[in-house]
Structure formats: structure tokens, C-alpha cells
Amino acid sequence: MADLLIDRVKEVLQENNISVYHMEDTCTEGAELYFIRKHMDMRRMKKVRHTTVTVYRDFEKDGTKRRGYAEISVAEYMSKEELNQKIKDAYFAASFITNQWYELPEGGYEEPVVVESTLATLSLQEVALKLAEALYAVDTEEDTFVNSAEIFVDKSVKRIWNSNGIDVGYTKYKANGEFVAQCVTPQDVETYQSFSYDDLELESLTKKVQETLQMTKDRAQAKNAPKAGEYRLILSNQNVASIVSYYLSRSSSGMIYPKYSNYEVGTQVQGEDVTGDKLTVTLVADVPYSGEGIKMKDRLLLEESELKLIHGGNRMARYMNIEATGFYGKHRMEPGSVSFEEMKKEPYLHVVNFSDFQMDAYSGYFGGEIRLGYLFDGETVSLVTGGSVNGSILELGKAMKFSKEMQKEAGFEGPYAVCIDKVSVAGE
């Protein structure tokens, strides 16, 4: 099907003798719901288009062949004269980027693909209303409640072209949003939570709201920080994905090529003499093509802690003379060896909410300030707030234990919880 904007862009590129380029075009339809308490404050339908053009410029510097690039956004309302000026400006700007030369991905035309999803079985608005129903299903108390929520359901149609023949596209559905839980007694506290799903995960959303409401109620009761010392630390939900993200970052070509990471295929990423659970992780192709037009497929990244793959985009892969896998937005980890209840049989500190949990891919340090934790001393469980957690995955990663129970979000499917021994806690 002819597209006036894309045709005009290609025409301007040709008139300016720009022979190397990349284009991405995304048309998104969406249904949005906004709530204050249980009252729908606003309902909105959207239809937007976002189109980018990347132009490349080849030249020599210090006797070495270079390739620079610059990206611009273009729109249907732009005249040919405006497009011409923007593209000329971008081509000029590309001369200031002095990357080592590399070839763009090659390919051809392929029929557009629709990514299977249960979100596609209903209209966007119907899906949004079902998510709202699931979100408020457990909001039944007076002093602890959802004080606001936003729900977004999108259908995105993406097309990708480049000057090396790539012409591919796909349609993908996604649901995401956020809500704030509030407890007003004995002190007024709030907890922010977000969610993102590729399928109609109604039970998962209801469970997330239920946990967040309980977390917020307990936070209102918590007063004291844990005593300073070392603890068996339990992390759950999105914090597990943050811990595992360290190994994904370190195994990317963007970290390995500039020598920020010393990983190579065959590396035991948790070190030798692992006493805990060895990681088996798969990169999951949640879209059929990367933003560069590279065909995506599920790929085994870690098997029993051994690195099987270096992953990343086209440019670094060309430099390293390896296959470009594309950038992955989802990964799946195999379940751990112990149940969540087994983790809690010995004394522990289970932190369920941080002010901001961080996992540093460069240093291996992780940590954050404690908003709410459950401290078990061997006999009783007490609520704690304040203080901070800090540790090194390089030192503690060998002994990590993961739960048999699983969790599922758009970007991560894996164990619900992880137990890390001998973690330092700054507190009272």
C-alpha cells in the first residue's frame, strides 16, 4: 500500500544523493482510562503516528573509513521543502559522528506479522474495562484503597525499512498502567505501582493490587528501621528481575566490545563453586523484528550459569564479527530450587518496597533505601522501615536461591523471589 509520507521521504533522500538510510514508522491506536478512587475521571481514545528517519554519511578521518549518522522525526503535515531541509540538516550533523565504518543489516520484503495475544480477542476499550475491573476487584476497605489509577491498552503497527533491502513490519498489542495505593491510618502513606502485560493477565493484576494494598497498610504501621548488620535478604516481584538484569547487561555486545565487561561465550557468570541456584535464562522474542529490522527468535543466554551467547544490535556485532541478535525486551528464567515458604523458615529480612532499588551493571553493587520490610528473628515477624540494603552480586551471586513460584510481566517471566545471604543493612 502506498504511503505518501514514506514515498516523499524516499524521494527527498534520492534527490539529495543519500543512499544509506533507515526508517521506522509506528501507528498506535489506544484506549486510556483514568480513575480517581473508583470513579472514572476520563476516558480517551488515541491514534498517533511516529516516524523516524536515520541518515548515514561515509567519510574518511585520519586515513580510516568512518560512518556517522543522525536521526530525525518527520510527520505527514510537513511539506516537501520542510522534509528536504530537515534531511539536509541531519546529513550535515552525521558528519560529526566518527564511528568506525560498519554495514547495515541486510534483508528483503516480508509479509507483516501479527504478534499473538489474548489482548486482541476484544476491542481496546473492552480490554481496558476488564483490566479496570480486575484492578478494583480487591479494593474493598475504607482505610486502605486505590486512590488513583491509569490504564493504557495499545495496538501498534510498526514498519521498518533500510537501504539494504529490509522491508518488514508487525502488529503488537500491549497493556500497561499504574496505580497508587493509600492507607490513611495510623499514618497517611502511599505506594506507587506499575504493571505491563503482553496478554490479558487479569489474575496477575488483581494479585499485584492485593499485595500492594497489604504492603501499604503494613507501611502505615511500620515505625522502626532494622538494626545494622548482615541479613538473609529476600527480594520479590520486580526486584528479582533487577538482580537478573545484571547478567543480561554484562553479556551484551555494548558492554563487552568497549571492555566494560570481560564476559565471553563459556564464562561462568556466577563464578566457580556456585552453592546456590545456577541461572538458566532465555532471551524471548516478544516482537518478530528488532528496531533495526533484524529477525528475532528466542535464544538461550545462560545455561546452568554458563554464557551461551553475546547479544546486541548490529553495529557492535559487526565490530566483533558475531551475529547480531537485535535488542531484547523480555527474558525468561527457569524456576528456582526452593519454595517461597521454605525461604522463610530461617531468620530473614524480606524487603518488599524500596524508595528506589538499583542494580549497577558496571560495579555489580545493588541496594536501595527500605520503605517496607518484614523482619523474622526466628520467632516473630515485625514491620521495619528506614535504613538501606547494599551488597555486591560479584560476592554474593554464588549463593543465591530462587523460588519455585513464578511471576509474569511483559518484560520478565521467572522466579517470584530470590534469597541472598550475608547482605549488609545500614539501620539502627
C-alpha positions in Angstrom: 0.0 0.0 0.0 1.3 3.4 -1.0 2.3 5.8 1.8 2.6 9.4 0.9 4.9 10.3 3.8 7.3 7.4 3.2 7.3 8.0 -0.5 8.1 11.7 -0.1 10.9 10.9 2.3 12.4 8.3 -0.1 12.1 10.9 -2.9 13.9 13.6 -0.9 16.7 11.1 0.1 17.2 10.2 -3.6 17.3 13.9 -4.7 20.0 14.6 -2.1 22.0 11.6 -3.1 21.7 10.0 0.3 21.9 6.3 -0.4 22.2 4.8 3.1 19.3 5.2 5.5 16.9 3.5 8.0 13.3 4.3 8.6 10.8 3.3 11.3 7.1 4.1 11.3 4.8 3.3 14.2 1.0 3.9 14.1 -0.6 3.4 17.5 -4.2 3.1 18.4 -5.0 3.2 22.1 -7.7 3.2 24.8 -6.9 5.1 28.0 -8.8 5.1 31.3 -8.1 7.5 34.2 -9.6 6.9 37.7 -9.8 8.9 40.9 -10.7 6.3 43.6 -13.3 4.1 41.8 -14.7 6.9 39.7 -13.7 7.0 36.0 -12.4 10.6 35.7 -11.6 10.4 32.0 -11.8 8.0 29.0 -9.8 8.7 25.9 -9.1 7.0 22.6 -6.0 7.9 20.7 -4.5 7.4 17.3 -0.9 8.7 16.8 1.9 8.2 14.3 5.6 8.5 15.0 8.1 8.2 12.1 11.9 8.5 12.3 14.5 8.7 9.6 18.2 7.9 10.2 20.6 9.1 7.5 24.2 7.8 7.3 27.2 9.6 6.0 30.5 7.9 5.0 33.8 9.7 5.1 37.5 9.2 6.0 39.2 10.6 9.0 42.9 10.0 9.8 43.0 7.6 6.9 40.2 5.4 8.4 36.8 4.9 6.9 34.0 6.2 9.1 30.3 6.2 9.2 28.3 8.9 11.0 24.5 9.1 11.4 21.8 11.4 12.6 18.1 10.7 13.4 15.1 13.0 12.8 11.4 12.8 13.3 9.1 13.5 10.3 5.4 14.0 10.0 2.6 13.9 7.4 1.9 17.7 7.8 5.4 18.6 6.6 5.8 19.9 3.1 8.4 18.6 0.8 10.5 21.7 1.4 10.4 21.1 5.2 11.4 17.5 4.7 14.2 18.5 2.4 15.7 20.9 4.9 15.4 18.5 7.9 17.1 15.7 6.0 19.8 18.0 4.7 20.5 19.2 8.3 20.6 15.6 9.5 23.1 14.6 6.8 25.3 17.5 7.8 25.0 16.6 11.5 26.0 13.0 10.7 29.5 14.2 9.7 30.3 14.9 13.3 29.8 11.3 14.4 33.0 9.4 13.7 32.1 5.8 14.3 34.2 3.1 12.8 32.6 2.0 9.5 30.0 -0.8 9.6 27.4 -2.3 7.3 23.7 -2.0 8.0 21.6 -5.2 8.3 20.6 -6.8 5.1 17.2 -8.3 4.2 14.2 -8.2 1.9 10.5 -7.7 1.9 8.5 -9.9 4.3 4.7 -10.0 4.9 3.7 -8.1 8.1 3.2 -10.3 11.2 0.6 -10.1 13.9 2.0 -11.0 17.3 -0.4 -13.4 19.0 -2.0 -12.0 22.2 -5.2 -12.6 24.1 -5.4 -8.8 24.2 -6.5 -9.0 20.6 -9.6 -11.0 21.3 -11.6 -7.9 22.4 -11.7 -4.3 21.4 -9.1 -2.0 23.1 -11.8 -0.3 25.2 -13.2 -3.7 26.3 -9.8 -4.8 27.4 -9.2 -1.6 29.3 -12.5 -2.0 31.1 -11.7 -5.6 32.1 -8.3 -4.5 33.4 -10.1 -1.8 35.5 -12.5 -4.4 36.9 -9.5 -6.7 37.8 -7.6 -3.8 39.4 -10.5 -2.8 41.6 -11.7 -6.3 42.5 -9.9 -6.3 45.8 -10.3 -2.6 46.7 -12.9 -3.2 49.4 -11.6 -1.5 52.6 -12.2 2.1 53.9 -8.8 3.0 55.3 -6.7 1.3 52.6 -7.6 1.8 48.9 -6.6 2.6 45.4 -6.6 6.4 45.3 -5.9 6.7 41.5 -5.2 4.6 38.5 -4.3 4.9 34.8 -4.8 2.1 32.3 -3.5 2.0 28.7 -4.2 -0.6 26.0 -2.4 -0.1 22.7 -2.3 -1.7 19.3 0.9 -0.7 17.5 1.5 -1.3 13.8 5.3 -0.9 13.0 7.1 -0.8 9.7 10.9 -0.9 9.2 12.8 -0.1 6.0 16.5 0.4 5.3 18.7 0.9 2.2 19.9 -2.7 2.3 16.6 -4.0 1.3 14.9 -4.6 4.7 11.1 -4.0 4.5 9.3 -5.7 7.4 6.5 -5.0 9.8 4.4 -6.3 12.6 1.4 -5.5 14.8 1.6 -5.8 18.6 -0.8 -5.4 21.5 0.2 -4.2 24.9 -1.5 -3.3 28.2 0.2 -1.2 30.9 -0.6 1.3 33.5 0.0 2.4 37.1 -1.9 3.0 40.3 -1.3 4.5 43.7 -2.5 2.7 46.9 -3.1 4.8 50.0 -3.6 4.0 53.7 -4.8 6.8 55.9 -4.4 5.3 59.4 -2.4 5.3 61.7 -0.4 7.5 59.3 -1.1 8.6 55.8 1.2 6.7 53.3 1.1 5.9 49.6 2.7 3.2 47.4 3.2 3.7 43.7 2.9 0.6 41.5 3.1 -0.1 37.7 2.2 -3.0 35.5 2.8 -4.2 32.0 1.4 -7.2 30.1 1.5 -8.7 26.6 -1.6 -10.8 27.3 -4.8 -10.3 29.3 -3.3 -11.1 32.7 -6.3 -10.3 34.9 -5.4 -12.6 37.8 -1.9 -11.3 37.9 -3.1 -7.7 38.1 -5.6 -8.5 40.9 -2.8 -10.2 42.8 -0.5 -7.3 42.3 -3.1 -4.8 43.6 -3.8 -7.1 46.6 -0.1 -7.3 47.5 0.3 -3.5 47.1 -2.7 -2.7 49.3 -1.4 -5.0 52.0 2.1 -3.5 51.6 0.7 0.0 52.0 -1.4 -1.0 55.1 1.8 -2.5 56.7 3.9 0.5 55.8 1.4 2.7 57.7 2.1 0.5 60.8 5.9 0.4 60.4 8.0 2.7 62.6 11.5 1.4 63.2 14.4 0.6 61.0 16.2 -2.8 61.3 19.3 -3.0 63.3 22.5 -2.6 61.3 24.2 -5.9 60.4 24.1 -8.7 57.9 20.9 -10.4 56.9 19.4 -13.2 54.8 17.7 -10.9 52.3 14.6 -11.9 50.4 13.6 -9.8 47.4 10.4 -10.4 45.3 8.5 -9.2 42.3 10.3 -6.7 40.1 13.4 -6.7 42.3 14.1 -10.2 41.2 14.2 -9.0 37.5 16.5 -6.2 38.6 19.0 -8.6 40.1 18.9 -10.9 37.0 19.3 -7.8 34.7 23.0 -7.6 35.8 23.8 -10.7 33.8 21.9 -9.5 30.8 23.7 -6.2 30.7 27.1 -7.8 31.2 26.6 -10.2 28.3 25.6 -7.6 25.8 27.9 -6.6 23.0 27.5 -2.9 24.0 29.3 -3.8 27.3 31.8 -6.3 26.0 33.1 -4.6 22.9 34.3 -1.4 24.8 35.6 -3.8 27.6 33.2 -2.7 30.3 32.6 -6.4 30.7 35.0 -9.3 30.4 32.3 -11.9 29.6 32.8 -14.3 26.6 30.9 -17.3 25.5 31.7 -20.1 28.0 32.1 -17.7 31.0 30.7 -19.0 34.3 28.8 -15.8 35.1 28.2 -16.6 38.8 31.8 -17.7 39.2 33.2 -21.0 40.2 31.9 -23.2 43.1 28.3 -22.0 43.0 26.5 -23.1 46.1 23.1 -21.7 45.2 20.9 -22.0 42.1 22.6 -21.7 38.7 20.9 -19.4 36.3 19.3 -20.6 33.1 17.9 -17.7 31.2 16.4 -17.4 27.7 16.0 -14.2 25.7 12.4 -14.1 24.5 11.4 -12.6 21.1 8.3 -10.6 22.1 8.4 -8.9 18.7 9.3 -10.6 15.4 11.8 -7.9 14.3 14.1 -5.6 16.2 14.1 -1.8 15.6 16.9 -2.4 13.1 14.8 -4.9 11.2 16.8 -7.9 12.5 14.6 -11.1 12.6 14.1 -12.0 16.3 13.9 -15.5 17.8 14.1 -17.0 21.3 17.8 -17.6 22.2 19.4 -19.4 25.2 21.5 -16.9 27.0 22.6 -18.7 30.2 22.5 -22.4 30.9 23.4 -23.5 34.4 25.3 -20.2 34.8 27.3 -20.7 31.6 27.2 -17.9 29.0 26.0 -19.2 25.7 25.5 -16.0 23.7 26.6 -12.4 23.3 23.6 -10.4 22.3 23.0 -6.9 20.9 22.5 -4.7 17.9 24.0 -4.6 14.5 26.9 -2.1 14.9 28.7 -3.8 17.8 28.1 -7.2 16.3 29.8 -6.1 13.1 32.8 -4.8 15.1 33.0 -8.1 16.9 32.4 -10.2 13.9 29.5 -12.1 15.5 25.8 -12.5 14.7 23.6 -9.5 15.5 20.7 -10.7 17.6 18.8 -7.5 18.0 17.8 -5.9 21.3 15.5 -8.0 23.5 12.8 -6.5 25.7 11.9 -9.7 27.5 13.7 -12.6 29.2 12.6 -15.8 30.8 14.3 -17.6 33.7 13.8 -21.1 34.9 12.3 -21.6 38.4 14.5 -22.0 41.4 15.0 -24.9 43.8 13.1 -23.8 46.9 9.6 -22.7 47.7 8.9 -19.2 48.9 7.7 -20.7 52.2 10.9 -22.6 52.6 12.9 -19.4 52.2 11.1 -18.0 55.2 11.8 -20.9 57.7 15.1 -19.3 58.8 15.5 -15.7 60.0 15.3 -13.2 57.1 14.7 -9.6 56.1 12.1 -9.5 53.2 12.1 -6.1 51.7 9.0 -5.6 49.5 9.3 -1.9 48.8 12.3 0.3 48.2 12.5 4.1 47.6 14.5 3.2 44.6 16.2 -0.2 44.1 19.3 -0.1 41.9 21.4 -2.8 40.3 24.6 -1.3 38.9 25.7 -3.3 35.7 29.2 -1.8 35.9 30.2 -2.4 39.5 27.9 -5.2 40.5 26.6 -3.3 43.5 22.9 -3.4 44.4 20.9 -1.6 47.0 18.3 0.8 48.0 16.5 2.6 50.9 14.0 0.4 52.7 10.4 1.7 52.6 8.9 -1.6 54.0 10.4 -4.9 55.1 9.3 -7.9 57.1 11.9 -9.0 59.6 11.7 -12.5 61.0 14.0 -13.1 64.0 13.3 -16.9 64.2 10.1 -16.4 66.3 8.1 -13.3 65.3 7.7 -11.1 62.2 8.0 -7.4 62.7 7.5 -4.5 60.3 10.5 -2.3 59.5 11.0 0.9 57.6 14.2 3.0 57.1 17.8 2.1 56.7 19.2 0.7 53.5 20.4 -2.5 51.8 23.7 -2.8 49.9 25.7 -5.7 48.5 27.8 -6.9 45.6 26.4 -9.5 43.2 30.1 -10.5 42.5 30.5 -11.6 46.1 27.0 -12.9 46.8 25.8 -14.2 43.5 27.2 -17.7 44.0 24.9 -18.5 46.9 21.6 -17.0 45.6 18.5 -19.2 45.9 15.4 -18.6 43.8 11.8 -19.6 44.4 9.9 -22.3 42.6 6.9 -19.9 42.4 6.9 -17.8 39.3 5.8 -14.3 38.2 5.0 -13.0 34.8 5.2 -9.4 33.4 5.7 -8.1 29.9 9.5 -7.9 30.3 10.2 -10.8 32.7 9.0 -14.3 33.4 10.8 -16.0 36.2 11.0 -16.8 39.9 8.8 -14.7 42.3 11.6 -14.4 44.9 15.3 -14.6 45.5 17.2 -15.2 48.8 20.6 -13.6 49.1 22.7 -14.4 52.2 25.0 -12.1 54.2 23.7 -8.8 52.8 24.8 -5.6 54.6 22.0 -3.5 56.0 22.5 0.0 57.4 20.0 0.7 60.1 19.6 1.5 63.8 
